[in-house]
Amino acid sequence: MNIESTYSYTYQDQLHKSYKDFIMQCAPFSYFITLTFRNRQSEDESKRQINFLLHLLKQKVLGRKSDGEYLNGFCAFEKHRSFANNELHCHILLCSHDKLDCEGKKPFSEHFYECLGKVNVQYGVLHGKDIPQVKAFAKNCCDITVIYDLDGLVSYFTKTFERNLNLDAFQPIGKYGIQ
């Protein structure tokens, strides 16, 4: 092993640990979400779809007039090892919020699947004809789970940093979704 590869490996390990530590400091988290896109598309289009999903979830959970409140957490894009339609999928760690699962209200996971079906691919018009709406997410390849092992999930969530140093793959979720 040469010095250059040792340095790179050590730097990558330190960076991965720093991201893990940072994420752990932002706990508590409530949900771990996996989103798989139905179509081959750009990362920008994928972000637009995620932001619309987050907007719909915010309205369902926090209410339409919740300007000062929003859902937050982290999103990490990851490339499939083998892919048919789209090489990208993403994972989301959603921070806890006291309105996520209120007693007597529909569970957040039900809101998630309901809103998931409302996000379409934005194709527009081709040759003067509207292109029919196509669902953005492959529902059977999307998942939402309650967080039970935060350390294990954060390791899984940040695994993309172990494979490469693509820091753009890691996005905070804030007032306006992911950027």
Steps between C-alpha positions, in 0.01 A plus 500: 500500500645835404478823699256658256241222538551495881436874515190469282362212707565684828346823369194312376460328838531830686250667270255213541536512878451878502176469305379221727579706811329807355186305415492335844514847662184596308299214652232408587370359174167327449503342155737349247367526144622343177378652173554330166422691183302333225676674209851588390536870577740764624585559863332841471172340389533247783547785749194679362292187556633450853431865583143468376454185710638681807265793429198266483606324821548833677149607403350168614680484832559862602206661320470732203566813707817376667736757352731507802520121532645248260634147482875471516770238488751373247487351152775291343502403133649168412563320175362150456761237438284373216204690369229464243336842480679752716840462655407731790304434812509684828474451872348751739546530874202700621538690826244448774212743524222497757234504225632201302298235680232660713261275685164479327642608161604302197855355538774685317581188295148509353544865406833407341355237267200719418723797406746277315233424241437871437850578372526483123783532251492839334517429128299791362395514135644312205400587141206708624348214702499464875697202619302294751602526863740230612555426868845608616564225754490123471268450798595135548868608524441775757499441871449682828603355833501622856856544620599228743881491472626853438870413496448221248274713282742794500778262392276368223389853408858624462634194317520700178799683654677168541469432128598844375542855616193640327402757762224636276315176565432618856231768533341656809121530497376837616224751449516477122576127477837397359704738285 
